[in-house]
């Protein structure tokens, strides 16, 4: 799948898993699922999240990256919003192909990265409010949103475009191909995703939602400044 431009210098890279696949080996996905990552290009290039290492999906991912055109070695920074395999399964191989890559991740995420992948070098731990300037009027701001839906989860905000890369907080199952008919069922899919794999994770959900809402207000205010 070709990369889709969603703003100047910002692209979505999506790969689709078939409906006969059990997501993470346990979740039925009768409508399939789209795994998305994002490229933000300024003078430096950041990649937000990766792809699961399954069914040749990394090959599709690299092809999409090439349509920008970029190669794995061209990425300066990898932002890891979340450490589940659909976001990071291909990360060890990606680092092997780009050993000078710098990874931006939360403190809890860094511990999981070490445990899962054995990666400790070129890791920058970030907390809420930390920024990454890419040049070319592109700046990423990081916001920790623990338990939406793992304890290490964060969201990333691009200041110039006003785009929030919200990790799984507003995700849903189903393929993403841009067709209008997909939008007709999006709300239902998102409600199910929140009510099951997200909400039950423990957190008190109300507290987490209120924290996320507070961060959203801060983002809105930053756009006015």
Buried (B, 14 or more C-beta within 10 A) or exposed (E): BEBBEEEEBBBBBBBBBEBEBEBEEEEEBEBBBBBBBBBBBBEBBBBBBBBBBBEEBBEBBBBBBBEBEBEBEBBBBBBBBBBBBBBBBBBBEBBEEBEEBBBBBBEBBBBBBEEBBEBEEBBEBBEBEBEBEBEBEBBBBBBBBBBBBBBBBBBBBBBBBEBBBBBBBBBBBBBBEEEEEBEEEEEEBBEEBBEEBBBEBEBEBEEBBEBBEEBBEBBEEEEEE
